[in-house]
Amino acid sequence: MVISDKALMGLVLSLTGLLLIGHFSIEEPVLPDYLVICMAIVFAGQFYRFHPKYKQNNALTNQIRRDGDVLKIKNKSLHTVMAKGRSQSIEIKRISKVTVIDEGLSIIVDGNSSGFDFFLNDNAQDIIKHFQSLLSKQEQTLIQFEIIA
């Protein structure tokens, strides 16, 4: 089912409006003010999450790209506040281990315990398949891959 931007925005605004009208029209409010504000923020966040631009920016092909001998990986846009950096460039020859989980990717560089963690939108199988498609067979043999389900 495809929902247009205008329909989704209308739904968010109408639900928020009904919530506010119901809250302020009753003599003794049922919900505290902070809860009404939190619910409005949740509605707005869901609108943003289902927006086509968000989906395009967070498509796996846009999150993990190869540029010469460097992989450019960026975090899911809702997690940029939590992550240290929005995107990271990693030389392929430095990658020693790749661990993949649903909606996540961990890369260990230079064979030690330092590395990078990324938040992605896809499941583990799709992430590892796309990641390996960016590498040559020779590069894949030098990297240890692990999928945690």
N, C-alpha and C positions, 0 to 999 in steps of 0.2 A: 504494500500500500504506500503510495507516494502522497505526502502532504506538502502543499505549497507553502512558501514562506509567509504569504499573507494570511493563510488559514491558521498556521501555527502561531503567528504573532497575535492574531485575533483571539485565539484560544487562551494564550497566556494573559493578554490584557483583560479579557472578560473574566477569567478566573480570579485574577488579582483584584479587579474591580468589585466583583461579587464578595470577595473576602473582605475588602476594605469597607464596602457598604454595610455588610452584615455586622462587621465589627463596631462601626461607629453609629449605627442606627439603633442599636439596642442600648437601653439605659445602663445596664451593667454588662460590659463586654464579656463574652465567653472566653475569648483568647487574649492573652497578654500582648501588649504592643510589640515586644521583641519577637514573639512568635509569628505575628502577622508579617513583620519585615523579613524574617528568615524565610517564610514561605514564598514571599514575592521574589526573593533572591534565588531560591531554588527553581521557581518557574522560569526566571530569566536565564539561569544557567542551562536548563534543559532546552530552551529555545536555541541558545548558542550551540549546544552540543549537536543538535540535529540539523543545523544549518548546512547547506551544501558547501559553503566556503570552508567551514571547519572540517568537513569530511574530505574535501580536496586537499587541504593543507596537511591533513594527518593520514593520507593514503600511504601505504607502505612504500610505494615507489618514490614518493616525495620525502619520506623520512630516512631512507637508506639509499644513498647514491654513490657511484664510483666516479672519481675524477682523476684519471691517470693511475698513479700508484697510491692514491689516498681514498679512503672511505669517508664520506661525510654523512654523519648520523645526527638527527635532531630528535629531541624529545617531543612527546605529545603535548600540544599547546596548553592544555589545562594543567599540566604538571610543571610548567616552566618556573613557577614560583618556588616549588620544592627542589627542583634540580639546580645544580650549581651553574650549569651553562645550557643555553638553549640548543646549541649544536656543537658538534665536536668533529674535528678532522683527525683521522688516525691513519698512519702509514700502514699499509697491508703487511709489509715485511716485519713489523713490530708485533703483530697480533699472534699470540701463542695459544689462547683458549677462548672459545665462545660458548657461553651458556645461555640457553633460551628457555623462557617460560612463557605462558600466555600473557600477552601484553607487556613483555619485558625482555631485555637483552642486556647481557653482561659481557664485557670484553676485557680480558686480561692481556696486558702488553708486556713484552720483554721477559716473559717466563717467570715473573715474580707476582706478588699478590696485589700489585697496583693495577688499576684499570678504570673502566667507565661503566656506569649503569644508565640504561635508557628505558623510558616508558613509551611503549608503542600501542597501536590500536588492534593489532591482529593476534590470532592464536599462534602458538609455538610452531606448528607445522608450516604455516604460511611464512612466518618470519625466517625460519631456517632455510626454506626453499628459495626465497628471494635473496637472502644473504649469500648462499652458495652459488646462485646464478650470476652474481657479480664477480665471483672469483674464478680463476683458471683452475684446472685439475691439479697443477703443480702447487699452486697456492693453497688449495684445499688440503693437500697431504701434509703441509707444514703446520696446519692449525688443528687443534683438538676441539671437536664439537660435542656438546652435551645438551640434551633436551630433558628438562624436568617437567613432567606432566602432573 
